[in-house]
Amino acid sequence: MASSFPNPFSSFAPTTSTSTSTPSPISLHPSLRLSPSPRFRNPRRQSLTVKASLTTTPGSPNVLLQVKNLTAVIAESKQEILKGIDLVVHEGEVHAIMGKNGSGKSTFSKVLVGHPDYEVTGGSMMFKGENLLDMEPDERSLAGMFMTFQAPVEIPGVSNIDFLHMAWNARRRKQGLPELGPIEFYSILYPKLESVKMDATFLNRNVNEGFSGGERKRNEILQLAVLGADLAILDEIDSGLDVDAFQDVAKAINALLTPNNSVLLVTHYRRLLDFIKPMYVHVMVRIIRFYAFSRIKNPTGRLNGNMASEDGKIVKTGDISIADQLEKEGYKAISVV
Ligand SMILES: Nc1ncnc2c1ncn2[C@@H]1O[C@H](COP(=O)(O)OP(=O)(O)OP(=O)(O)O)[C@@H](O)[C@H]1O
């Protein structure tokens, strides 16, 4: 999607409070408790009954995320973007989603974390056995979801360190643990800064304000490293990174992988998958089919017919060889154009 999607939390008035006991009502990252807003409430959340059952064979990894026949529209225009997504992610798995521009990859990622620009119109999304449709964005984050955005937004008036500290303490509260003061928190933060090779001066700058594209991406990975996640959804984390930053970020992500947490990578580039190795590669693609409704040719010499697109779906799933095939042959290897 275009690099300038709106701040999902722009409807919240920013505060500059640095108090750790009273969470700010604003935040880009939903780890911070947000004041509930009707805009965030999914009007269908009560009516969409999830029938998905999360069954696991003894000894096999637990299902972390199960998405069934998910459909979603743009909240404002009601244009349907997701047209029946199915996806299962187990603990410890890395999945990559590839696909042509505009096929719905970012929309899917944002729908998973509850972005208010979209409304779910059907299907189900279960995370750790809980119905995501019953959870606000901050609840999804506190349950262990984390998303890095293609274009991370600025949060004027909130320093990076205060932001991380508040988000950290929000997680602690959720876990029933005592909050940490600034000094204790810094001792946790400092090694993470080193792990993503980020200069400490970035901590006192307002979140993403004036950051270069690559610095924003690195800052997102710092947030992930500090807060942790059971499911990290990384939307084009590789875009805009120089060669060194690319490797630093990939290393930092790999260092976060455990047998219990999972990563969903949205990427256009095979190269990232050399560093962060996915077990599954899914392709979302705009398939355009031509249906001839008459054998009679029109004056241009073409058959009369209709074009129908089948985007907003995962059309193919496999291993890394799919990414190799796309690299060599492009999406025509998969789509019918
Ligand atoms: N808030 C929105 N308002 C209007 N159109 C939108 C909105 N969100 C998504 N779309 C449209 O939905 C389609 C899918 O967009 P999305 O950003 O999900 O694609 P993508 O697969 O991530 O693309 P890219 O690879 O270019 O990032 C596009 O045609 C996009 O213009």
The ligand as an SDF file (V2000), in Angstrom:
LIG
                    3D

 31 33  0  0  0  0  0  0  0  0999 V2000
   -7.5660    2.6010    3.5480 N   0  0  0  0  0  0  0  0  0  0  0  0
   -7.6510    2.3620    2.2280 C   0  0  0  0  0  0  0  0  0  0  0  0
   -8.3020    3.2170    1.4260 N   0  0  0  0  0  0  0  0  0  0  0  0
   -8.4140    2.9840    0.0860 C   0  0  0  0  0  0  0  0  0  0  0  0
   -7.8770    1.8970   -0.5350 N   0  0  0  0  0  0  0  0  0  0  0  0
   -7.2120    1.0210    0.2210 C   0  0  0  0  0  0  0  0  0  0  0  0
   -7.0610    1.2000    1.6400 C   0  0  0  0  0  0  0  0  0  0  0  0
   -6.3640    0.1510    2.1270 N   0  0  0  0  0  0  0  0  0  0  0  0
   -6.0910   -0.6450    1.0730 C   0  0  0  0  0  0  0  0  0  0  0  0
   -6.6030   -0.1210   -0.0660 N   0  0  0  0  0  0  0  0  0  0  0  0
   -6.5020   -0.7030   -1.4100 C   0  0  0  0  0  0  0  0  0  0  0  0
   -6.5600   -2.1100   -1.2510 O   0  0  0  0  0  0  0  0  0  0  0  0
   -5.6740   -2.7610   -2.1470 C   0  0  0  0  0  0  0  0  0  0  0  0
   -4.7010   -3.6220   -1.3470 C   0  0  0  0  0  0  0  0  0  0  0  0
   -3.7860   -2.7700   -0.6690 O   0  0  0  0  0  0  0  0  0  0  0  0
   -2.6130   -3.3420    0.2180 P   0  0  0  0  0  0  0  0  0  0  0  0
   -1.8720   -2.1810    0.7560 O   0  0  0  0  0  0  0  0  0  0  0  0
   -3.1530   -4.3040    1.1720 O   0  0  0  0  0  0  0  0  0  0  0  0
   -1.7560   -4.0950   -0.8900 O   0  0  0  0  0  0  0  0  0  0  0  0
   -0.3240   -4.7530   -0.7700 P   0  0  0  0  0  0  0  0  0  0  0  0
   -0.4600   -6.1330   -1.3040 O   0  0  0  0  0  0  0  0  0  0  0  0
    0.2190   -4.6100    0.5960 O   0  0  0  0  0  0  0  0  0  0  0  0
    0.4870   -3.8540   -1.8010 O   0  0  0  0  0  0  0  0  0  0  0  0
    2.0560   -3.4280   -1.8460 P   0  0  0  0  0  0  0  0  0  0  0  0
    2.8200   -4.6540   -2.2140 O   0  0  0  0  0  0  0  0  0  0  0  0
    2.0660   -2.3930   -2.9200 O   0  0  0  0  0  0  0  0  0  0  0  0
    2.4220   -2.8690   -0.4930 O   0  0  0  0  0  0  0  0  0  0  0  0
   -4.9800   -1.6560   -2.9390 C   0  0  0  0  0  0  0  0  0  0  0  0
   -5.6340   -1.5190   -4.1660 O   0  0  0  0  0  0  0  0  0  0  0  0
   -5.1520   -0.4330   -2.0640 C   0  0  0  0  0  0  0  0  0  0  0  0
   -5.2010    0.7540   -2.8240 O   0  0  0  0  0  0  0  0  0  0  0  0
  1  2  1  0
  2  3  1  0
  2  7  2  0
  3  4  2  0
  4  5  1  0
  5  6  2  0
  6  7  1  0
  6 10  1  0
  7  8  1  0
  8  9  2  0
  9 10  1  0
 10 11  1  0
 11 12  1  0
 11 30  1  0
 12 13  1  0
 13 14  1  0
 13 28  1  0
 14 15  1  0
 15 16  1  0
 16 17  2  0
 16 18  1  0
 16 19  1  0
 19 20  1  0
 20 21  2  0
 20 22  1  0
 20 23  1  0
 23 24  1  0
 24 25  2  0
 24 26  1  0
 24 27  1  0
 28 29  1  0
 28 30  1  0
 30 31  1  0
M  END
$$$$
